[in-house]
Amino acid sequence: MIIQLKNNVSREKAAALASESNAFHISNEYQVLITGSGIKELPNCLEGFAEKTWVFANDMQLASKAYQADKRSVKFGNVTIGGTTNQTVLIGGPCSVESEEQIRSSAELLVNLGLSTLRGGCYKPRTSPYSFQGLGLEGLKLLAKMREEFGLNVITEARDATHIDEIIEYTDIIQVGAKAMYDQGILRACSKTNKPVLIKRGFGTTLQEFVQAAEFVLSGGNENVVLCERGIRTFETGTRFTLDLCGVAWLQEYTNLPIILDPSHAIGYAYGVPSLAKACVAMGIDGLLIETHPNPKVALSDASQQLNYLQFEQLYRDLQKVAESVGYKMV
């Protein structure tokens, strides 16, 4: 249950009521309390203080359109994602930050195309301990350097809670990866900042579990949450994962969160990324994550799925036409 308190209830009183009713307290435009979805009647201690209540069948509450019908608007630096903007933000860059020369070339590519947001992994959650694990803090500093030089927003992934403070400090958008989606240390740390948080769907995760991960961040007071569909594991072995566009349609129907898609990780092979990306944009989505590398054959991680720069440029031109056909603009 979500309880919006009356305007005359102070923040201090709301906090006391939250403690008494064992509820989350969010203080923004209104004083809001959140209890578990199993509670269907207003707690006695809140009688006389509630202005409005919402009752839910499950713990998809703050992210639900039943609570807030309009899509949330999230600022990525000087770019707005979601809301009523009808913009699809194209986020590009390599899977991993490998060197200053490599990440600088990616930054130059984006700037030349008029794009705003650079991705690059610094802490890599690899399946094998023998695979490249990322440059860590050195990579974060390289991303921050590209932001300073080129005016780009930068996004990178948190592998676990041990370095979340570094990622919050050095980046503009915090990415919670598929393997870290259940890490409550990361989610709770993200809830204490106002920086945008992009949460990737776990590859064995239901849609409800996916949205409930977002609820951890929202309930802590950070309203800047974006969902990212990146493919789920099915019986199919010909592709890396299966991009769940049915799930995207469900999220668009029932949640108020902006949605980004990652076709690079979904198929796992560069040949299929352009077609999938076009299908995603045709759905009127809010953003795309596309991996691109100056020489994919020598990439230290996920070499098979990264586009080279010529392929990325051509895809961007093609996507502009698709976006225009559905009333959107690529930025």
N, C-alpha and C positions, 0 to 999 in steps of 0.2 A: 504494500500500500504506500502511496505517496500522499503526503499531507502538506498542503500549502497553508502556512499560518497567516493569520490576519495581519494587516499592515502595521498595527500598533504593537505587535510583539517584537521586543528588542532581540538583538542577536544573543545577548547574554541569557535572556529568558528562554529563547529557542534552544540554546545549548543545554540548559537545565532540563527542559522538557524532553530533549533527545535522550539524555542520560536516564531520566525516569522511565521512559517508554522503551528503552533499549533500541533506539533508532539511530540511523545515520542523520547527520545534520549538514545541510548545504546552505551556505549564506551567499546569495548573489543578489539578483533583483528582488527576490522574495526570500523569506526564511522557509526552508523546505525540510521536512523530515521524511525518512524512508524506512519502512519496516519490511519484514519478509513478506513474500507474496501469500503465505498461508494465513495472514491476518486479514480478516474481511470486515471487522468492525473497529471503529475508532477506539483506541485505548481510553479508559476512563479519565486518565490524567490530562488528556488533550481536549476534553469537552469544554467548549467555550472559546478555544484558541484557534480552531480550524476554520479556514475560509473555504477550502475546496479539497476534495479527496478523489483519488483514483485507485481502484482495486484491480489487481492483475491476477491472472491464472498462473503465472510463473514469474521468475525473477528477471525477465526482460521488462524493465520498468522505465527508467530514464531514457533509454534508447528507443522506446516504443512510440509509434505514431499515435497511439491512443492517449499518450501523455502530451506529446508535442507533435502536432500534425505537420508542421513545416520542417523541411530538411534543414539540419543545422548548417551553419556557415562557419568555416574554419579558415583562418589566415595563415598562408604559407609565405611569410615575409610580405612582399608587396603584391601577392596573388591571393585571391579568395577562391576557395574550393567549396563546392556545395552551395547551399542556399538557393537563390533564384538566379544565379549567375549564368547558367547554361554554358559553362566552360568545362573543358576536359584538360586537366593539367598533365602534360607529358613530362615525366621524370625519367631522365636518362643518365647513363654512366656505366662503368664496369661493375661486374660482380664484386670484385675486390680492389681495394687500393693497393697497387703493387709498387709504385715508384712515383716520384714527383713528376717526372716527364710524362708518364702514362696518364695520371689524373689531370695534369695541366692540359693535355691534348683533348681530353673529354670535356673539360670546362670550356675550352675554346670552341669546340664543336657546338655546344649548347648555346653559347653566346652568339655565335654566328647565325644560328637558326632563330634567335629571338626567344629561346626557352629560359626558364627561370630556376629550375631545381635539379641539382646534381646528386646522384646516388653513388655510393661506394662502400663496400663492406670493409670494416677494420677489425672486428672480432668475428671470426667466421665459425659458426656452429657446424663443423664438418662431421659427417658420419664416421669417417676413419680418423684415428689419431695421427696417421702418417701424412694426411693431406695438409696443404697450406692452411694455416690457422689465422692468417691475417697479420697486419703490421701493428695492431693494437693502438696504443696511444700515439705512436709515430704517425699512423694513418689518420687518426683524428686531427692531428695538428696540420697535416697536409690538406685535409678537407677544409679546415678553418682558413688556411692560407688561400685556397682557391676562392672561398667566399669573400675574403678581404680584397683580393685582386680583381675578381670578375663580378662581384655583386650578386652572386648566386645564393639561393637557399641550398643547404646541404642536409642530406638525410643518411643515416646509417643505422645498422642493426645492433641491438643489445643481445649479447649471447647469454648472459646471466646477470645476476644482481651485483656482482662484485665490481663491475665497471660502469654501472648505470649513471653514477654521478659524473663521470668523465664525459659520457655521451650527452647528458643534459647540458654540460658546460660548453662543449665544442660544436654541437650541431643545432640546427633550427627545427628539425623534425625528428622525433625518436621513433625508430622502427622496432616493433616487437615481432620477432620472427615466428614462423610456424612452430618451431621446436621450443620456443620460449613462451608461447601463448598462455600456458598454465602457470607460469612462474609468478607467484603472487608478490614476491619481493620486487620484481621489475614493475608489475602493474601498480602496486601501491606507491612506489617511488614516482612513477609517471603521474599518479593522481595528485601529487603535491606540487607539481609544476604547472604552469599555464602553456607550456610549449605543446605544439601539436603532437599527437601520438597516433601512429599508423600501426594497427594491429593486423597481422596476417593470420589467416585461418589455418589452424592445424590440419595436417593432411588426413587425420582420422577423426575430425571434429564435426559434430552436428551444428546446424545453424544456430540452435538455441545456446549451445555451449560457446560458440563464437561470439554471440552478442553479449553473453554474460561476462566474458572477459572484458568487453568494453565497459560493462557496468561497474567493474572494479575501479576503473579510472574515473568514470563519470561520478560515481558515488563519493569519491574522495574530493570532488570539487573542480576537477579539470574537465571542462566542457568541450575541449578541442580534440575530439576523437574521430578517426577515420578508419573504416574497415577495408581490408584488402583481401580479395579472393585470389588465391594463387594455385588452385588445383587441389583435388583430394585424391587419395589412393583408392583405386577400385581394382577389379579383377584384371583390367587391361594392362599388358606389359609392353605394348608397342610404343607407347609414349611414357614420359616420366610420371605424369599425373593426368588427371582428367579435370579440365576446367569446368567448373559447375556454374554454367550460365543460368540454369534453372534456380539455383540458390541465389544468384544475384537478383533475379526477378523477385524472389521471395523477400530478400532484404529491402529492395526498393519499395515493396508493397507494405511491409510491416515495421520498418525501422525509420528513424529520422536522421540517420548518420550518412555522411558522404561515403561513396564507395569507389575504391580504386581496384583495378584488375592488373594482374601480373602474368601475362601470357608466356613470358620467358621461362619462368619456373614450371608453369603448367605442362607445356609440351616437352621442354628439355632439349629441343633441337631448333636451330635457327631457321630452318626451312619453313616451319609452321607458324612462326611468330607473326609475320605480317598479316596472314589471313585471320588468325585469332584476334589480333589487335583491331582489325577492321570490324569484326563481329562485336567486339566489346564496345567500341565507340558507337556503333549503330544502336546499342541499347540505351544510349544517353547516360553514360557513366561519368563520374566526376574526375577520374584520373587514370593514368596508365603508368606502370613501371616497366620500362624496356631496357634490357641490358645491352650495352654496346662497348666494344673494345677496339683499340687501334689495330690489333692483330689477334683475333680470337684463337688462332691455332696455338699460340704460345701463352694463352691466359693461364694463370695459376689456379683458377677455380672455374668450374662450369663453362669450360671452353666451347662445348658443343652448342650451347643455347645463345651465345652472344652474337649480335649482329656486328659486322664491320661498319665503319663510318658511312660508306657509300650506301649500304643497305638501310642504315638508320635514317639518313637524309631522304632517301626515296620513300621510306615508310611514312615519315613525317608529312611529306607532300601529299601522299595518298590519303592519309588520315584527315587532313584538312578538308578534303572533298567529302569524305564520309560524315564528318562532324557537321559540316554545313548542310548536308541533306536532312539531318534530324534536328536542325535548329541550334546546334552547338558550335563552339569555337575552340580550336586547339590553342593552348597557351603554354 
